[in-house]
Every structure is written in C-alpha cells, then in structure tokens.
C-alpha cells in the first residue's frame, strides 16, 4: 500500500491524532484500568475488521495508540520502490474508526500531549557503524534498515527509540555527534520551547522553525524539537 504524503494526512483532518515522525499518535484519557481495557478491546475488534491494528500502551489514566504500516511503499525520485514504515490509507481509516469508538466509550482525546523520542548520530560511515548499534540497541542485525531505505536502526517491537544517521564530513572536528529529537504536537511547540528557555536553555538554530528548533543546555549539549507541520491541518 502506498505511503501517504503529509498533505494527504492533513486533508484527512484526524482531530484526535497527530503525525509524529513516521506514524500517527493519539492519547486517550481513561478513568481507570478497566475502562482502558474495554476501550482497547473495542479498538482491537475494529482492527480485526479492517485487518490492521495499532500499537498500544496503557498507563495510569491514559491509553496511547500509534498507527503505522510496516510495509508502506515509497517511490524515490528515480521511481524505485522501497518498503518502509509509514502512514497509509489503512492507518487513516482505522484512526477515524478509533475516534468513533472513543466517542462511544466517552473517552476524551488529548492530542496535545503526544510525543516521541528519536536518536540522531552524525557520521560519515553509517554503513560501517550501523551493525554495532543494531547489535547494541536491539540485539538483532535485521533492525538495521528495518522499515527504512537507509541504515537507520529500528526495533520492530518498539522497545527502544529509532536511531538515524545524519551526514557528517569525514574530517569534521570533534563535536557533539549524538543528539535527541523530541517530536511534539504542533500546538504545544511554542510552550515547550519557552519552558526549555525558562529552564536555562538557549535556541541555537531556528532557521527551520517551526519544523526544527535546535536548543542547547547550559553545557552546550543540543537537542532538536521537531514538529511535522506539513501533516497538520491548516
């Protein structure tokens, strides 16, 4: 099934959901564990009908859901097809159905609270070092390039954050090469940046804001606040 471009996801107007990195994310607030189980059971039954299911996490007072297709088709500029993890129409269809189920169960969505973490590592030798990180992070060599046309490390079970490799000059001087990427909903990006600044952080690069804002702590360590604005309804 073809991947959906960001503008198509935005057009779907999925009010309960936010696109973070490769997938759709939603958080639903529940009164107790029993309510969470009943809601997830209904979601599972809907998934059975559609032949597709979300990734689910239950916490104290909430249910987190992630929708992503493991075998979406991406065509590069030369027309070559790649199988990747991304949002497809089946994710949009199930997201709409889950929104209906949430209304039936009187479960409220809290879309502004969704977030996810990815790791970035700048290197000129991703193909060489990726096997080391695949072994260290997941213990599975097949996690290298899993769901991605690159050397990115992705654990199929979602136990650890994705690790992707950014380009770096081979002769570049020593500097921070690892960084954390924090994906948040568009409506909370300004508040999150303001909170980081109030805590003593500084913005060192906002040339790609609001999609990417680089923030440094007092020791100069950098993290990136990421917002998929292209997939958000205008």
C-alpha positions, -999 to +999 in steps of 0.1 A: +000+000+000+014+034-010+026+058+018+005+089+023+022+122+018+019+148+045-006+169+026-029+139+023-027+133+060-035+169+067-065+167+044-078+137+064-084+161+094-079+135+121-088+156+151-077+131+177-044+123+161-010+139+154+017+128+129+050+124+148+080+111+128+067+081+107+034+074+124+001+087+137-002+091+175-031+096+199-036+097+236-070+089+252-078+097+288-095+069+308-109+068+344-094+035+354-077+004+341-109-014+334-121+015+312-088+013+294-091-024+288-127-021+275-116+007+251-086-012+238-108-043+233-132-024+212-102-009+192-089-044+187-122-057+174-123-028+149-088-036+139-098-072+133-125-060+109-100-038+090-071-063+092-049-037+108-041-028+144-024+000+164+005-003+188-009+001+223+004+013+256-017+016+287-006+039+316-021+055+347-052+073+333-044+070+296-041+048+266-015+057+239-020+045+204+003+045+174-008+037+138+018+029+112+020+005+083+050-018+083+051-023+045+042+010+030+056+017-005+078+047-011+090+056-046+121+077-048+129+103-075+140+076-099+108+056-094+125+028-074+101+013-049+112+009-012+092-008+016+092+015+046+073+021+078+049+050+072+013+061+073-010+047+047-047+049+040-054+019+063-040+039+092-062+069+084-093+046+081-086+030+114-078+063+131-113+076+121-129+044+134-110+047+167-122+083+171-158+070+168-151+042+193-137+068+218-169+088+215-190+057+221-169+049+252-170+086+264-132+086+263-116+120+256-086+125+233-056+146+245-038+152+212-015+179+225+001+155+250+015+131+224+053+130+219+081+106+209+118+104+210+143+095+183+181+095+185+203+111+158+240+103+152+261+123+127+286+102+108+303+097+075+303+059+080+267+048+087+270+015+068+301+007+089+289+016+123+252+007+120+258-030+127+273-021+160+243+000+170+219-026+158+235-052+180+238-029+210+203-014+209+182-044+197+204-075+195+190-081+161+211-073+129+178-071+109+170-039+127+195-021+105+174-006+077+142-021+091+113-001+076+137+024+061+157+028+029+187+040+050+209+024+076+185+036+104+181+013+133+145+005+142+135-021+167+104-039+153+090-043+188+094-006+196+113-012+228+140+014+221+139+047+202+148+048+165+184+057+157+190+075+124+223+087+109+229+122+097+256+132+073+289+145+087+321+155+070+348+128+074+373+154+085+350+174+107+365+185+140+354+167+172+320+179+184+287+165+197+276+138+173+247+123+192+215+143+198+180+137+209+150+146+187+117+153+205+086+151+184+056+170+197+021+182+185+022+215+167+000+233+192+025+228+221+058+235+203+060+272+214+052+263+250+078+235+250+105+259+237+095+286+262+098+261+290+132+250+279+144+286+277+129+294+311+149+265+325+182+280+312+183+266+276+191+286+245+179+284+209+210+280+188+192+275+154+156+282+145+162+287+107+140+257+100+114+265+127+087+255+134+096+222+119+130+220+136+143+241+165+178+233+179+181+240+217+212+238+238+215+233+275+240+252+297+268+228+288+262+232+251+245+198+246+220+201+218+185+186+212+160+192+185+123+200+189+105+185+159+070+193+146+055+178+114+037+210+104+032+197+068+008+170+081-012+193+103-045+208+092-041+244+083 
